[in-house]
Amino acid sequence: MKAVLIYSGGMDSTCLLYKYQKEIALAVTFTYGARQDEEQTECAKFNCNKLGIKHLVIPIDFIGQYFQSSILKGGADIPHQDYDADNMKSTVVPFRNGIMLAIAAGLAESHDLDTVLIANHAGDHAIYPDCRPGFIEAMDSAIYEGTYKNIRLRSPFCNMTKREIALEGKALGVPFEHTYSCYEGRPQHCGDCATCRERKEALEGFDPTEYEL
């Protein structure tokens, strides 16, 4: 496998970066007007530099300009309750993964790679339509049929919980202090938003994160 990884700089994609570092030829971070763009991009740069993996940062600013989501700058307030479907629906960025996967497929073909990797996981299925197994299977088929190299989409964490991913990352030596999750996009994790709560639960017992709360 010679892969391009869609790499946000968050926990899950960083675990995928470390797990498949020998097979990843290129990691790509998309900035799109999210509150956490800057913090996550810095984490992505750190980890790619540490592992010696080529890293691209590609702006797709039209998302922040024309789409609606609470995680976008200027959007509605970030949810500060539990990480569940009703509470987190406002954080959906419509078809974000579809857009990113299309670009990643073009990058893979342009760089003579055969695989696109994405780090969606089972905890996202109820909330984000473009993280569900059916979507991944459909995009895999579209990318395969739409490329000369018959590139495949792979989602190794699709049926894993965030806790299971975190435990695997711990075994791989992932520096979780150089990952970022907070949807508020502050220099320090707020500790109270739904994504910070989810992060705390996943990293319980080995969490190096400094939270405001």
N, C-alpha and C positions, 0 to 999 in steps of 0.2 A: 504494500500500500504506500502510495505517495500522495499525501493529503494536504488540503488547505483547511484550516480550522477557522470557523467564525468565533472570534475570541473577544468577549466583552471586557475581561479583566475581573469578572465576578468569580464567586467560589466554584461554580460548576464547570465553567469553561476552563478555569485554571487547573482543576483536577484533570480534565481531559487533556490539556496541554502537557502536563507532566506524565500522564499515563501513556500517551502516544508520541512522546517527544522525538523518538527515533524515526517515526513515520511521517511526522508533520514537516513539510518543506516550507510552508508559508502559513502565517497567522494573519488574519485581517480583523481590525477593529473598525466598526462603523460609528461615527458620531452623527447624531441626528436631532440634536436639540433637547436631549434628555437632561434632567437636572444633574444626573450623576456622570455625564460624559467625561468631564475633566478628570475626576478622581479615578474612574475605571480605566481610562486610557493610560494614565500614569502607571497603574498597576500592571496593565498589559505590557507596556514598554519594559517595565522592570523584569518581569518574568521571561519575556522573549529574549531580552539581553542576557539574562542569567543562563538560559539554556542554549543560547546561540542560534535561535530560530529567527528567520527573516520575518519582519513585521511590517505590515502596511496599515496606515490609518486613513480611511476613506470617508470623507464627509458626504452625507446624504441629507442635507439640511432641509430639503423640501418637506420631509416628514414633520419637522418641528414647525414649519411655516403653514402647512395646510391640513395636518391631521389633528384629531382631538384625543387627548389622553392626559390624565392627571400627572403622569411622570414627565411630561414635557414642560419646559420652562414657560411660565405663564399659565399653566393649566390649573385645574381645580386642586383643592387641598389633597395631600397624600393621605391615604387611610392610615389610621393609628389604632386599629383594632386587630383581631385575629386574622391570620392569613387564610381566608376562605373565599369561596366564589362570589358571594354577595358583596363582601367588603372590598374585594380586589378588582371587581369588574371595571372600575374607572381607570385602572392602570393599564388596560389593554391598549396597545398601539396597533391599530388595524393592519393586519397582514404584514407586520414588520418582518417576521421570519421569512415569509415568501419573497419579499423584496431583497433581503440580505442573501438568501439562498440563490436567487437568480444571479446576483452579482458574483457570488462565490463560485458558482458553476462556470461563469465566463472566465474568472481568474484561473480556475483549475485547468480549463482547456488551453488558455493562453500560456500557462506555465508548464504544460505537459504533465499534469498531475491526473490521478485517476479517481480521487475520492474527495468528497466534501464532508467534513465533520461538524456536527452541531451538538450542543450540550443540554438540550431540553431534558426534563425529567418528569417522573410520574406525578409529583406534587403540583405540577403546572396544568395537568390535563383538564381539570374541572374549570379552570379560569381562562386559559389562553387557547383558543381554537387552533392556532398555528404551532402548538406544541404537542398536539395529540397524535397517537400512532397512525391514525388514518391519514392525517395531513402529511406526515413524514413519508408514508408509503406512496402517497400520490405524487409528492415532490420528487421522490427517488425515481419514480417511473418517468416523470416529465424531464428530469435532468438526463436520465439515461437515454431517452428517445431523442432529446434535443441537442446532443453533443456527438461529434464524430468519434470521440474516444469512449463513448458509452460510460460516462462518469457516473459513479454511484454515490448516493447520499447515505451516510451512516450516522446513527444516533445511539451510541453505546449505553447511554444512561437513561434511555427512554422509559424503561420500566423499573427504574430504581428510585428510592426515596432520597431526599436531600441528605438525610442522616447517613444512609448507606454510602452516598457519594463522599460525604465528609470523612467517613471512616476509611474509605479507600484512599482519599487524599492524604490523610494522616499517615497511612502506611507507606505512601509514596514520598513523604517528606515535603508536601506542599507547604510553602510559607503563607499561611492564611492571613498573616498580618499584612501581606502585600496583595490582598484581594479586597474588593469593595462591593457592598450590597445596598447601602442605604438609598432609598428612593428620594429622600430629601436633598441629597447632593451636597451635604455639608462637609467641611474638611475632616470632621470626626463623625463616625456613625452616631446617629441620634439615639439609638437604643430602644426606641419606642414605636417606630413605624412598623407596619406589618412585615416588611422584608427584614428589618433588624430582628424582630421577634423570631422569624423563621430561621435566621442565621444563628441566633443564640441557641435555639433548640437543636439545630444540626451539629453545632460545634461544642455542645455541652461536654465539659470535662477536659477540653483542650483548646479553649477559645482564647486567642491572644489579642482579640479586638479590644480597643479602648472605646468605650461608649460614653456619650454624654450623660446618659441615665443608666 
